[in-house]
Structure formats: structure tokens, C-alpha cells
Amino acid sequence: MKIMTVAWTAAATAATAAAGGVATDPDGGWYLGLHKPDWQPPAIAFPVVWTALYADLAVSSAVALDSGAGTDAGSTMRQQEIAAYRSALAVNLVLNASWSWLFWRARRPWLAAAECAVLTASSTDLVRRTYKLNHRAGVALAPYAAWCAFATALSAAVARLNGGTTAN
């Protein structure tokens, strides 16, 4: 793994975390007033899990991007795969940060749940792309897609329990 690649993926995931974090307000009156499903994890779980997942995403993506670099066989195809991977990663990170803005700032739980379903599909595709470039990195990234699927279910449950309310 090249230092510049991991620096790029780490910076990109850190920017995503910061962008989402700016929008997040778990202590605000709107959120505290929402009904939540009994199976929602405790509040401390979210920053702990997301920190681990962002680190996983940065490292797994860096490994995938550097896999096969410099090989002659199929280098044009590999470069196309890597370029497509970078694009897929960028889209995924934008989707990741966007959920916080839709849920916390726009206060649109159903829209956030729908967006989270798109994020889950994007994350699953990213795991597939990662696995294609490096099997171990793909396996390591699988918890990210799984957590996004869980987040989709949780977002939809909150929306359902609250009628999709946008009340202050």
C-alpha cells in the first residue's frame, strides 16, 4: 500500500465524516422527541462504529486501489477498473455524508431512509469492486455495507414510527 494512496483515502473519508458530523445533532430537541425502535443501539455505538468503519473504508480502499499497480498484464483494463473504483468511492462518500444532512438538518426521515437505501446499494457495489481488485480488502470492507443496510432499516423504522415528520 502506497502512502499517497492511503493519505488520499484517509483524507476523503475524514472529510466525509466531518461533513456528516457537522449536520448531526443527537442532543437536539427534534431528535430526542422522535420515537425510536426498541432495537436501536445505544447512542455511543454510532460514533464508535462509524469511526471503525471509516478507518476500514480508508484502508480497504487504499489496498484495492494499489492492488496490481505496475503490472503489465491487462494494465489498461486494470487502470480502467481503478478509475471506475475511484469514481464509485467518491459517489459513495458523497452519499454517506448526505444522509446526515437529509435526516438531521432537513428533518426528512423518509427521504433519508430512501437515500440510505441508495447508499447501501453503493456500499455493496464498492465491496464488490474492492473484492475484484483485492479479495482480502473486499472481505474486510463487507461490514461497511452491512452497517449501511442496518442504517437503512433503522432510518425506515424511525420514519415509520414518526410518520416521516419534519416537525421542529
WOQUI-V828860 format. One record per backbone hydrogen bond with DSSP energy under -0.5 kcal/mol. CO is the residue of the C=O (numbers start at 1). NH is the residue of the N-H. If there is no record, write none. Layout:
{{CO;NH} {CO;NH}}
//
This chain:
{{2;6} {3;7} {4;8} {5;9} {6;10} {7;11} {8;12} {9;13} {10;14} {11;15} {12;16} {13;17} {14;18} {15;19} {16;20} {17;21} {18;22} {19;23} {20;23} {20;24} {25;28} {28;32} {29;33} {31;34} {37;40} {42;45} {42;46} {43;46} {43;47} {44;48} {45;49} {46;50} {47;51} {48;52} {49;53} {50;54} {51;55} {52;56} {53;57} {54;58} {55;59} {56;60} {57;61} {58;62} {59;63} {60;64} {61;65} {62;66} {63;67} {64;67} {66;69} {68;71} {72;75} {74;78} {75;79} {76;80} {77;81} {78;82} {79;83} {80;84} {81;85} {82;86} {83;87} {84;88} {85;89} {86;90} {87;91} {88;92} {89;93} {90;94} {91;95} {92;96} {93;97} {94;98} {95;99} {96;100} {97;101} {98;102} {99;103} {100;104} {100;105} {101;106} {102;108} {108;112} {109;113} {110;114} {111;115} {112;116} {113;117} {114;118} {115;119} {116;120} {117;121} {118;122} {119;123} {120;124} {121;125} {122;126} {123;127} {124;128} {125;129} {126;130} {127;131} {128;132} {129;133} {130;134} {134;138} {135;139} {136;140} {137;141} {138;142} {139;142} {141;144} {141;145} {142;146} {143;147} {144;148} {145;149} {146;150} {147;151} {148;152} {149;153} {150;154} {151;155} {152;156} {153;157} {154;158} {155;159} {156;160} {157;161} {158;162} {159;164} {160;163} {162;165} {165;109}}
//
